[in-house]
Amino acid sequence: MGTRHTSDATHLDLLALGILRRAGQLVMVRPADEAVGARWFVPGGLIEGGELAVEGLRRELREETGAEVIGICQLAFVSHIDRPVDHMQAIVFGFAIHDWQGELVADDPDHEIGEVALVPIGEACQRLRA
């Protein structure tokens, strides 16, 4: 019998988030699901099977915000979310986006995004803490 690893029964999701800034403002999204409340988030989502992290990032940002990523500056952070009760965990890659274009409009095929906005940094920090 082979050795069982502790993660064998644990589901692992990979997510990519984009920090899109322009002139002292940050792009934020609000979910369409009112059960989530009026919370605002940095855009991004699941990296699909077969995608590189930056490919998933570009797709998610295009779907959630309408932004076309031209240049990714750097990996800003990596975070681990552990939910042992649900046998789930996620690794989140946060990327700083230094160059993007396009009109901010949600075109999410899953209809999960209710609103997209360019928010002053101070207000964005307050929205993220709420």
C-alpha positions as CSV (number, residue, x, y, z in Angstrom):
1,M,0.0,0.0,0.0
2,G,1.4,3.4,-1.0
3,T,1.9,6.3,1.3
4,R,-1.1,8.6,1.6
5,H,-0.4,12.3,1.5
6,T,-2.4,14.6,3.6
7,S,-3.6,16.6,0.5
8,D,-4.9,13.5,-1.3
9,A,-8.5,14.2,-0.3
10,T,-8.3,18.0,-0.4
11,H,-9.6,20.0,-3.4
12,L,-7.1,22.8,-4.6
13,D,-8.3,25.8,-6.5
14,L,-5.9,28.2,-8.2
15,L,-7.0,31.8,-8.6
16,A,-5.5,34.9,-10.3
17,L,-6.4,38.5,-9.2
18,G,-5.4,41.7,-10.9
19,I,-4.6,45.0,-9.3
20,L,-5.4,47.5,-12.0
21,R,-4.5,51.1,-11.2
22,R,-4.9,54.3,-13.1
23,A,-4.3,57.9,-12.0
24,G,-4.6,57.1,-8.2
25,Q,-7.6,54.8,-8.7
26,L,-8.2,51.1,-8.5
27,V,-10.5,48.9,-10.6
28,M,-13.0,47.1,-8.4
29,V,-16.0,44.8,-9.0
30,R,-19.2,44.1,-7.0
31,P,-20.9,40.7,-7.4
32,A,-24.4,40.5,-8.9
33,D,-25.5,38.1,-6.1
34,E,-27.2,40.3,-3.5
35,A,-26.6,37.5,-0.9
36,V,-23.0,38.5,-1.0
37,G,-24.1,42.0,-0.1
38,A,-22.6,45.3,-1.3
39,R,-19.0,44.1,-0.9
40,W,-16.4,45.1,-3.5
41,F,-13.4,43.1,-4.6
42,V,-10.3,43.2,-6.7
43,P,-11.2,41.4,-10.0
44,G,-10.1,37.9,-10.9
45,G,-11.1,34.3,-10.5
46,L,-10.4,30.7,-11.1
47,I,-7.6,29.6,-13.4
48,E,-9.1,27.0,-15.6
49,G,-7.5,23.6,-16.4
50,G,-4.7,23.9,-19.0
51,E,-4.3,27.7,-18.5
52,L,-1.2,29.4,-17.3
53,A,-1.8,31.8,-14.4
54,V,-1.3,34.9,-16.6
55,E,-3.7,33.4,-19.2
56,G,-6.4,32.9,-16.6
57,L,-5.7,36.4,-15.3
58,R,-6.2,38.0,-18.7
59,R,-9.4,36.1,-19.3
60,E,-10.9,36.8,-15.9
61,L,-10.1,40.5,-16.1
62,R,-11.5,40.8,-19.7
63,E,-14.7,39.0,-18.5
64,E,-15.2,40.8,-15.2
65,T,-14.0,44.3,-16.2
66,G,-13.7,44.6,-20.0
67,A,-10.0,45.5,-19.5
68,E,-7.5,44.2,-21.9
69,V,-4.2,43.6,-20.2
70,I,-1.2,44.9,-22.1
71,G,1.5,44.6,-19.4
72,I,1.8,42.6,-16.2
73,C,4.2,44.4,-13.9
74,Q,5.0,41.7,-11.3
75,L,3.6,39.1,-9.0
76,A,2.4,41.3,-6.1
77,F,1.4,38.5,-3.7
78,V,0.7,34.9,-3.2
79,S,-1.9,33.9,-0.6
80,H,-3.1,30.5,0.7
81,I,-6.7,30.0,1.9
82,D,-7.3,26.9,3.9
83,R,-10.7,25.5,4.6
84,P,-10.0,22.1,6.2
85,V,-13.7,21.6,7.3
86,D,-14.7,21.6,3.6
87,H,-11.5,19.7,2.5
88,M,-10.7,22.7,0.3
89,Q,-7.8,25.1,-0.2
90,A,-6.9,27.8,-2.7
91,I,-3.7,29.4,-3.8
92,V,-4.2,33.0,-4.9
93,F,-1.8,34.8,-7.2
94,G,-2.2,38.6,-7.2
95,F,-0.6,40.5,-10.1
96,A,0.1,44.2,-10.4
97,I,-1.1,45.3,-13.9
98,H,0.8,48.4,-15.1
99,D,-0.8,48.7,-18.5
100,W,-4.4,48.0,-19.6
101,Q,-7.0,49.5,-21.9
102,G,-10.7,49.2,-22.7
103,E,-14.0,50.4,-21.4
104,L,-14.9,49.1,-17.9
105,V,-17.9,46.9,-18.4
106,A,-18.7,43.4,-17.0
107,D,-19.0,40.8,-19.8
108,D,-18.9,37.8,-17.4
109,P,-20.5,34.7,-19.1
110,D,-21.5,33.5,-15.6
111,H,-23.2,36.8,-14.8
112,E,-21.5,36.9,-11.4
113,I,-20.4,40.6,-11.7
114,G,-23.0,43.3,-11.1
115,E,-20.8,46.4,-11.3
116,V,-17.3,47.5,-12.3
117,A,-15.9,50.8,-11.1
118,L,-12.7,52.8,-11.1
119,V,-12.4,53.9,-7.4
120,P,-10.0,56.4,-5.7
121,I,-7.4,54.4,-3.8
122,G,-8.5,55.7,-0.3
123,E,-12.1,54.7,-1.0
124,A,-11.0,51.4,-2.5
125,C,-9.2,50.5,0.8
126,Q,-12.4,51.3,2.7
127,R,-14.5,49.1,0.4
128,L,-12.0,46.2,0.8
129,R,-12.2,46.5,4.6
130,A,-16.0,46.6,4.6
